Amino acid sequence: MIYPTNAAEKLGFLDVKELIKSYCLSSMGQQMVDKMSVMNNFDHINKFLRQTHEFKNILVSDSPLPITNFFDIKIMAEKARIEGTYLSEDEFFKISMSLGTVFSVIHYFTEREGRYPNLEALFEHLPIEKSIIHKIERVIDPKGKIKANASAALLDIISGITKADQEARKKIDQIFKNAQNNNWTADGNLTVRDGRLCIPVLAENKRKLKGFVHDESSSGQTVYIEPEEVFQLNNVIRDLEFEKRREIIKLLIALTGELRPYVPLLLSYHGLLTKLDFVRAKALFAISIEGEMPVLSREAEVDLINARHPLLLLNLRKEQQSVVPLNIKIDENQRVIVVSGPNAGGKSVCMKTVGLLQIMVQAGLLIPADEHSKIGLFKQIFADIGDDQSIESDLSTYSAHLSKMKNFIEMATPKTLILIDEFGTGTDPQFGGPIAEAVLEELNQKKVKGVVTTHYSNLKTFANSTSGLENASMLFNNQEMQPLYILSLGKPGSSYAFEIAQKIGLSSKVLQSARNKIGDYQKKVDTLLVDLERDKKELIDARVSLEKKERGLKAMLAENEQLKSYLEENKKAILKDAKLEAHNIIKGANKLIENTISEIKESKAEKEQTQKLRQNLQHELKKHEVQEKKSAAPKPAAELQKGDWVRLLDSDTVGQVMEIAKDNVILAMGDLRSVVKIKRLEKVSNKAVPKEIRKSHSTDLTESFASFSAELDLRGRRGEEALHEIEKYLDRAVMLGLNNLKIIHGKGDGILRKLIRGYLSKYPQVDRMEDEHADRGGDGITYVYLK
């Protein structure tokens, strides 16, 4: 139960319905949307939510459901039920097309048995009676017309019409040709008048041609005559046409009689089509608002995580803005949330978001919130929003509010959700505040749950000291005087009346006068709230900063672990290489020393010669050290260019530079492409690269250019499969240095197009995207331009 009756409209539920109706393919589906209402049965709500969730999964990640033809076959079935009536050719054709859709859908789910159990339940135990289509196809052709061979009599009649028509045409052609030879005719060819083929004859020659005058020109100089011989043949054709019509009606009556026993089954098929259209529309709407299925609870509770108002989400998306998500919890401990804060700070949107999302879930709709959100069931939803002043009932605005409060108190139960905007306003605050507090106290004793927005200090104080009530505030940046639209539970918020007045330019004299008129206690309370909110914001900012630093620390630790793991894995190889290099150095040094000693002995240790040999030894050792330093030092980054050959410092792997981006290099190593830090590379000459590697790379690159197509067709692919193909495709395109690509994804419901474009927009190498020209595919094809 929703009270008052216009509460759903004020919360935006009717607007949601209109948006869902726009996704329906048939009037039957739209009628089901109109009938959609708040339910209280847990099993029914759970079933509708799961059906919508499953259909959303089909639209996002499965092959398209073969839904092509939706016609209101209920009207035709009811017509066929009546004895003596018959359906028209077009009506039979629509029934045949609709049944084709029904059987295709059933086949679709049969192939995926068990994957979508809640949708399969829509046609559980529904027989597939294809004989209905066979009976129709025996009489009606694929264009929706009676077949010429539907009966032997009809075939004879049509043959007679064709023969008589040919004979009449031949006869009139002969007469027309003879009249032309005698110069009786006016300029022009044979023409039709009153449904008859006539010859245009000059008025002065009309008595020379026997026949019937059907018309004459505006000048009276030309008359249109149907020759007498042709007139008789045309009468025969007309009689045959009447016979043909009688035979067609006879066939339609017989076919209607054959279908009459199947009327209950046709109505069941109609119900399936209607439900499919309805669920499909709900799923498409869920995709448009990024809707998810929350955790459904049997208790009267609400726990929204990152929730957004669906209508606000759609409106801000058009302006390329985002909605600040709402996090709010209502349970047995904090039953009523009393939200305070400045005007235009988001209090009403917070309350309306809770109310609208609750109605949507209980109507079987997915909501724009985290899938871990929990929504319980309420038997009653009471809302007091806006001005309900009534001239007819002679009620003022405040009287209308009090009238609702009276009904709230009388009808409320622990299973009631209340939503009250600007509680207590509309009368003298000195009296409105206490009355609102008394009403809130009574509602709290009834253990109702809900959200209340207010500016009254007494309600903030009452909520702070009363079990079951919880203060909350909409955060406000009091330095920049800008609302943050973030709900913070636990403390009330200031209305920032003086601060906002000062910002809009109210004179300091007026502001000071106003401050002097309020009590000291109220000034202290408001100042305390402002300071409290400022401290809260600073705390939140500090927490965000701390969380950012923690994420950075975790990333550094993870990178450190990777490096440690790498060193552990390659420790043996590094030591082996080092030992081998040391062995070679020692071996070379020993050889040099032995040669030096040998020369000293041969020269009989002459002092000058010995000194000279020692100098040569020192020179060779220094030369070796310099050479070692040069070989160990990598080439500077500035020296690397596209096409250079390089070697990885930590291995003997050789590759060719494909692209350089800051301190990263895209490296081609055979068929493998890898991104490597530039400091891990050293430049090598072409001669140092084995011929087979150079030849292989050149061949691979040539083959890549030859085999690569700048056009990718993804029609019929699933979402994940399509994105995987695009990822491989873009990598090759970037490697080959292409400037633009063509991706064909088809139109359909636009799901695949949206998915692909969303992925491409995050790809750093993509510059922009454009639709194909409308004559060559329009938004079914996306052109991608690379940087």
DRENDONU-51101 format. One line per 2 residues: for each residue x, y, z of C-alpha. Coordinates in steps of 0.1 Angstrom, whole numbers, plus 5000, padded with zeros to 4 digits. Last residue first. Example, Ala and Ser with C-alpha at 12.3 -4.5 7.8 and 13.67 -1.06 7.14 Angstrom:
residues 2
5137:4989:5071  5123:4955:5078
end
This chain:
residues 787
5469:5084:4677  5444:5059:4663
5411:5067:4646  5383:5042:4651
5354:5041:4626  5323:5025:4642
5297:5006:4621  5260:4999:4631
5257:5036:4639  5252:5044:4602
5256:5014:4578  5265:5028:4545
5237:5053:4538  5239:5067:4574
5277:5074:4570  5297:5053:4594
5297:5065:4630  5329:5081:4645
5355:5073:4672  5384:5094:4685
5421:5093:4694  5425:5056:4705
5460:5047:4716  5451:5050:4753
5422:5025:4752  5396:5036:4777
5373:5050:4750  5376:5017:4731
5361:4997:4759  5330:5020:4762
5327:5020:4724  5327:4982:4723
5301:4978:4751  5278:5005:4737
5279:4990:4702  5273:4955:4716
5242:4968:4735  5228:4989:4706
5195:4969:4706  5203:4956:4671
5227:4980:4652  5255:4959:4639
5291:4955:4652  5313:4964:4623
5346:4978:4633  5366:4999:4608
5402:5009:4616  5423:5041:4614
5459:5052:4615  5479:5019:4612
5514:5016:4627  5518:4979:4623
5523:4974:4660  5493:4996:4668
5471:4976:4644  5483:4943:4659
5475:4954:4695  5441:4968:4683
5431:4935:4668  5441:4914:4698
5421:4937:4722  5392:4939:4697
5389:4901:4695  5389:4898:4734
5362:4926:4735  5340:4907:4710
5344:4874:4730  5334:4891:4762
5303:4907:4747  5291:4878:4726
5296:4878:4689  5267:4880:4664
5282:4909:4645  5319:4914:4653
5333:4922:4618  5368:4937:4619
5380:4959:4590  5416:4972:4586
5426:4937:4574  5460:4922:4584
5473:4893:4562  5497:4913:4540
5509:4936:4568  5514:4907:4592
5531:4887:4564  5556:4915:4558
5562:4918:4595  5567:4881:4600
5591:4880:4569  5612:4908:4582
5613:4893:4617  5623:4859:4603
5650:4874:4581  5665:4894:4610
5664:4864:4633  5679:4841:4606
5707:4866:4599  5719:4866:4635
5719:4901:4651  5754:4915:4657
5756:4928:4622  5725:4949:4628
5743:4966:4656  5732:4963:4693
5715:4988:4715  5712:4979:4752
5679:4974:4770  5667:4972:4807
5668:5010:4811  5642:5013:4783
5616:4995:4804  5600:4967:4784
5565:4963:4767  5563:4930:4748
5552:4917:4714  5559:4880:4706
5558:4866:4671  5596:4870:4668
5607:4894:4695  5591:4927:4688
5596:4953:4715  5573:4981:4726
5596:5004:4746  5588:5022:4778
5607:5053:4793  5586:5079:4774
5568:5059:4747  5590:5042:4721
5575:5020:4694  5585:4989:4674
5621:4984:4687  5635:4951:4674
5644:4921:4696  5673:4901:4709
5672:4878:4740  5706:4872:4756
5693:4878:4791  5693:4904:4819
5705:4933:4798  5678:4926:4771
5694:4931:4737  5684:4958:4711
5679:4961:4674  5668:4996:4662
5636:4999:4641  5621:5029:4660
5650:5048:4676  5672:5043:4706
5700:5068:4711  5680:5091:4734
5675:5062:4758  5713:5060:4766
5731:5029:4756  5735:5005:4785
5769:5004:4804  5783:4969:4810
5802:4968:4777  5818:5002:4784
5827:4993:4820  5843:4960:4809
5863:4978:4781  5876:5003:4807
5887:4974:4830  5904:4956:4801
5923:4987:4791  5934:4992:4827
5947:4956:4828  5965:4959:4794
5982:4992:4806  5993:4976:4838
6009:4947:4820  6026:4970:4794
6041:4990:4823  6054:4958:4839
6070:4949:4806  6088:4982:4804
6101:4979:4840  6114:4944:4832
6132:4957:4800  6148:4986:4819
6160:4963:4848  6173:4935:4826
6158:4902:4837  6176:4879:4814
6156:4891:4784  6142:4856:4779
6132:4854:4815  6114:4887:4814
6096:4876:4782  6084:4844:4798
6072:4863:4829  6052:4887:4808
6037:4858:4787  6026:4841:4819
6011:4873:4833  5990:4879:4802
5978:4843:4802  5969:4845:4838
5949:4877:4832  5930:4862:4803
5920:4831:4824  5911:4853:4853
5888:4874:4831  5873:4843:4815
5867:4827:4849  5851:4859:4862
5827:4859:4832  5818:4823:4838
5813:4829:4875  5790:4859:4868
5770:4840:4842  5765:4811:4867
5756:4835:4895  5730:4852:4873
5715:4819:4861  5714:4806:4897
5696:4837:4910  5671:4838:4882
5641:4825:4901  5651:4841:4934
5657:4874:4916  5624:4873:4899
5606:4865:4932  5623:4894:4949
5614:4917:4920  5577:4905:4922
5577:4909:4960  5590:4945:4956
5563:4953:4930  5537:4939:4955
5552:4960:4983  5552:4991:4961
5515:4985:4951  5506:4980:4987
5523:5012:4997  5505:5031:4969
5472:5017:4981  5480:5027:5017
5489:5062:5005  5455:5065:4988
5437:5052:5019  5456:5078:5040
5445:5106:5016  5409:5094:5017
5410:5092:5055  5425:5127:5058
5398:5140:5035  5372:5123:5056
5387:5138:5088  5389:5172:5073
5352:5169:5063  5343:5158:5098
5362:5187:5113  5343:5211:5091
5310:5194:5100  5318:5198:5137
5327:5234:5133  5295:5241:5115
5275:5221:5140  5291:5239:5170
5284:5273:5154  5247:5263:5150
5245:5251:5186  5262:5282:5199
5240:5305:5179  5209:5287:5191
5220:5290:5227  5228:5327:5223
5193:5334:5210  5185:5348:5176
5178:5385:5170  5215:5396:5173
5224:5373:5145  5197:5388:5123
5210:5423:5129  5245:5411:5121
5233:5396:5088  5214:5428:5079
5245:5450:5085  5267:5425:5067
5247:5430:5036  5232:5400:5018
5256:5391:4989  5247:5356:4979
5277:5343:4999  5266:5361:5031
5231:5345:5029  5247:5311:5024
5269:5315:5054  5241:5329:5075
5217:5300:5067  5243:5273:5069
5215:5248:5077  5239:5229:5101
5242:5192:5101  5233:5165:5126
5257:5137:5136  5258:5099:5132
5254:5092:5095  5271:5112:5067
5253:5116:5034  5275:5131:5006
5260:5157:4983  5292:5178:4986
5274:5212:4989  5295:5242:4980
5303:5272:5003  5339:5272:4993
5351:5272:5029  5319:5257:5044
5322:5226:5021  5290:5209:5030
5282:5173:5040  5245:5162:5041
5238:5153:5076  5225:5123:5096
5209:5119:5130  5197:5084:5140
5164:5075:5157  5158:5041:5172
5168:5052:5207  5162:5088:5214
5188:5113:5226  5204:5125:5192
5170:5122:5174  5155:5146:5199
5183:5171:5196  5181:5170:5157
5143:5174:5160  5146:5203:5184
5171:5220:5159  5145:5221:5131
5159:5221:5096  5144:5188:5086
5145:5157:5064  5129:5124:5076
5139:5089:5063  5122:5056:5071
5113:5029:5096  5083:5024:5118
5088:5011:5153  5053:5022:5165
5071:5040:5193  5091:5058:5167
5059:5070:5150  5047:5085:5183
5080:5102:5189  5080:5116:5154
5045:5130:5158  5055:5147:5191
5087:5161:5175  5067:5175:5146
5042:5191:5170  5072:5206:5190
5088:5221:5158  5056:5234:5143
5047:5254:5174  5077:5278:5177
5084:5272:5140  5051:5290:5132
5035:5270:5103  5044:5253:5071
5074:5233:5082  5072:5203:5106
5092:5178:5086  5109:5192:5055
5103:5160:5035  5088:5129:5052
5094:5094:5039  5079:5066:5061
5084:5029:5055  5059:5007:5073
5064:4971:5084  5067:4981:5121
5031:4994:5117  5017:5028:5107
4979:5032:5101  4968:5057:5128
5001:5076:5131  5005:5080:5093
4968:5090:5090  4972:5118:5115
5005:5128:5099  4988:5130:5065
4961:5154:5079  4988:5174:5096
5006:5179:5062  4973:5189:5045
4966:5214:5073  5001:5229:5069
4995:5235:5032  4961:5249:5038
4930:5227:5034  4896:5239:5021
4889:5204:5008  4884:5216:4972
4912:5242:4975  4937:5216:4986
4973:5224:4995  4994:5193:4989
5028:5211:4988  5058:5188:4986
5065:5153:4999  5047:5134:5026
5053:5097:5019  5039:5065:5034
5050:5031:5021  5032:5001:5035
5038:4964:5035  5075:4969:5035
5099:4943:5021  5137:4943:5026
5165:4956:5003  5201:4947:5008
5229:4962:4987  5256:4937:4977
5247:4942:4940  5258:4978:4943
5231:5003:4934  5213:5015:4903
5182:4993:4908  5167:4962:4892
5129:4962:4889  5104:4937:4904
5078:4962:4917  5090:4958:4952
5125:4966:4940  5113:4998:4922
5093:5009:4952  5123:5007:4975
5145:5024:4949  5120:5053:4947
5117:5057:4985  5155:5056:4992
5163:5079:4963  5135:5103:4973
5150:5107:5008  5185:5113:4995
5172:5136:4968  5153:5156:4995
5185:5160:5016  5207:5169:4986
5224:5201:4998  5200:5224:4980
5192:5239:5014  5218:5232:5040
5219:5202:5064  5196:5178:5082
5186:5142:5078  5168:5123:5105
5172:5086:5098  5144:5065:5113
5150:5029:5123  5186:5030:5135
5188:4998:5156  5161:4978:5139
5174:4986:5104  5180:5015:5080
5214:5018:5063  5225:5045:5039
5252:5049:5013  5244:5073:4985
5264:5077:4953  5274:5112:4940
5258:5113:4905  5280:5119:4874
5281:5147:4848  5282:5144:4810
5252:5167:4807  5232:5138:4792
5245:5117:4820  5232:5142:4845
5196:5135:4833  5200:5097:4833
5215:5096:4868  5189:5120:4882
5162:5097:4869  5178:5066:4883
5186:5081:4918  5219:5066:4927
5230:5039:4953  5266:5033:4962
5255:5008:4989  5219:5008:5001
5210:4988:5032  5173:4989:5038
5152:4969:5063  5117:4954:5068
5127:4917:5070  5122:4892:5042
5154:4903:5025  5164:4906:4988
5201:4910:4980  5202:4936:4953
5199:4929:4915  5218:4955:4895
5209:4985:4874  5234:5005:4853
5206:5030:4845  5205:5021:4808
5211:4984:4815  5182:4983:4839
5160:4999:4813  5169:4973:4788
5161:4946:4813  5127:4961:4821
5119:4963:4784  5129:4926:4779
5107:4916:4809  5076:4932:4794
5082:4920:4758  5088:4885:4772
5056:4887:4793  5035:4898:4763
5049:4871:4741  5042:4844:4767
5006:4857:4773  4999:4856:4735
5012:4820:4734  4987:4812:4762
4959:4829:4743  4968:4809:4712
4966:4777:4733  4931:4787:4745
4921:4794:4708  4934:4761:4695
4900:4745:4690  4890:4775:4667
4920:4770:4644  4903:4746:4620
4871:4767:4620  4892:4798:4611
4907:4778:4582  4872:4768:4569
4860:4804:4572  4891:4817:4554
4886:4791:4526  4850:4801:4520
4860:4838:4521  4886:4831:4494
4860:4812:4473  4835:4840:4475
4863:4865:4465  4873:4844:4435
4836:4841:4424  4833:4879:4425
4865:4882:4405  4852:4857:4380
4821:4878:4375  4844:4908:4369
4864:4889:4344  4833:4879:4324
4822:4915:4324  4856:4925:4311
4851:4900:4282  4818:4915:4273
4832:4951:4274  4861:4940:4252
4838:4932:4223  4820:4965:4227
4851:4986:4228  4857:5008:4259
4858:5044:4248  4875:5074:4263
4866:5106:4246  4889:5134:4235
4881:5169:4223  4858:5177:4253
4884:5202:4267  4883:5186:4301
4888:5151:4285  4860:5126:4282
4849:5096:4302  4834:5061:4301
4820:5061:4265  4808:5026:4257
4816:5007:4224  4814:5007:4187
4841:5029:4171  4831:5052:4142
4806:5071:4164  4835:5086:4185
4853:5100:4155  4845:5137:4160
4854:5134:4197  4889:5121:4189
4894:5086:4206  4914:5076:4237
4910:5038:4240  4898:5024:4273
4908:4998:4299  4881:4998:4327
4885:5006:4364  4864:5037:4360
4888:5049:4333  4921:5032:4325
4942:5043:4296  4955:5030:4263
4981:5052:4248  4984:5089:4239
4976:5113:4211  4940:5111:4200
4927:5081:4181  4906:5080:4149
4936:5082:4125  4924:5050:4106
4957:5033:4114  4954:5044:4150
4918:5029:4152  4932:4996:4138
4960:4995:4165  4935:5002:4192
4911:4975:4180  4940:4949:4180
4953:4960:4214  4917:4958:4227
4914:4922:4216  4948:4911:4230
4941:4927:4264  4907:4911:4266
4921:4877:4257  4949:4881:4283
4923:4891:4309  4901:4862:4301
4929:4837:4304  4942:4852:4337
4907:4854:4352  4900:4818:4341
4933:4806:4357  4924:4824:4389
4890:4807:4389  4905:4773:4383
4930:4777:4411  4903:4789:4434
4882:4758:4426  4912:4734:4432
4919:4749:4466  4947:4769:4483
4965:4767:4448  4965:4804:4443
4978:4810:4478  4959:4836:4498
4981:4865:4507  5003:4872:4538
5036:4876:4519  5049:4842:4529
5017:4825:4514  4985:4818:4533
4965:4786:4527  4988:4757:4535
5009:4781:4556  4980:4786:4580
4976:4748:4586  5013:4744:4590
5015:4773:4615  4988:4757:4636
5005:4723:4632  5035:4737:4650
5018:4731:4684  5047:4735:4709
5031:4728:4742  5035:4751:4772
5045:4730:4802  5070:4757:4813
5067:4787:4790  5074:4815:4816
5094:4791:4838  5122:4791:4813
5127:4828:4822  5133:4819:4858
5156:4789:4850  5180:4809:4827
5210:4786:4824  5191:4753:4830
5184:4745:4794  5204:4767:4770
5194:4750:4738  5159:4747:4752
5160:4785:4758  5166:4793:4722
5141:4767:4710  5113:4783:4732
5122:4817:4717  5121:4804:4681
5087:4787:4688  5072:4819:4701
5086:4840:4673  5072:4817:4647
5039:4818:4666  5039:4856:4661
5045:4853:4624  5018:4828:4619
4993:4848:4640  5002:4880:4620
4996:4861:4586  4963:4848:4598
4952:4883:4607  4964:4896:4573
4944:4870:4554  4913:4879:4574
4899:4859:4602  4864:4844:4601
4832:4847:4621  4803:4822:4621
4811:4808:4655  4829:4832:4679
4863:4819:4691  4881:4833:4660
4875:4869:4673  4889:4861:4707
4920:4846:4690  4924:4876:4668
4922:4900:4697  4946:4879:4717
4970:4878:4687  4983:4913:4696
5013:4912:4673  5050:4910:4682
5074:4899:4655  5112:4899:4658
5123:4884:4691  5151:4859:4683
5170:4864:4716  5204:4879:4708
5234:4857:4716  5247:4860:4751
5267:4885:4772  5248:4918:4777
5213:4912:4764  5212:4876:4778
5225:4888:4812  5198:4915:4813
5172:4888:4806  5185:4868:4836
5184:4899:4859  5149:4907:4847
5137:4872:4854  5155:4872:4887
5138:4904:4899  5104:4891:4888
5109:4858:4907  5122:4875:4938
5092:4899:4939  5068:4870:4935
5085:4849:4962  5086:4878:4987
5049:4887:4983  5044:4924:4991
5041:4939:4956  5043:4975:4944
5027:4980:4910  5031:4973:4873
4998:4976:4855  5011:5004:4832
5041:4982:4824  5018:4953:4814
4999:4977:4791  5032:4987:4775
5040:4950:4768  5007:4945:4751
5012:4976:4730  5042:4960:4715
5080:4964:4712  5085:4978:4747
5116:5000:4754  5097:5033:4756
5074:5016:4781  5103:5013:4805
5109:5051:4804  5073:5058:4810
5073:5035:4840  5103:5053:4855
5085:5086:4851  5055:5071:4870
5078:5060:4898  5093:5095:4903
5088:5099:4941  5060:5124:4935
5042:5099:4912  5045:5071:4938
5031:5094:4965  5001:5104:4944
4979:5077:4961  4987:5090:4996
4998:5065:5008  5013:5035:4990
5000:5000:5000
end
